[in-house]
Amino acid sequence: MAANHETITYRLTEVGACWAVSSAKCCLTGDGWGGSPCYHIHPDRAEPRESAILRFRSLRAIEEYIAARHLAAACPWRAHEIMAEVI
């Protein structure tokens, strides 16, 4: 079952992340000239910084990122390796 924006929003809060600016696809100034619209996420909602924004082309990619964050939390000794596979 494909996730919708509400589900993704809830799951982002579970891992301490949040949408950056909007939950819609858009181009931000940091995307550069000719950048295509994508989803933007702050990986740490407690300290959102523009330099830390992650960009995703699809909701499915965000789902994979969230799943990796959950797995990294469960296996802290492999967290860096797990996150490197999705970012």
Buried (B, 14 or more C-beta within 10 A) or exposed (E): EEBEEEBBBEBBEEBBBBBBEEBEBBBBEEBEEEEEEBBBBBBEBEEBEEEEBBBBEEBEBBBBBBBBBEBBEEEEEEBEEBBEEBE
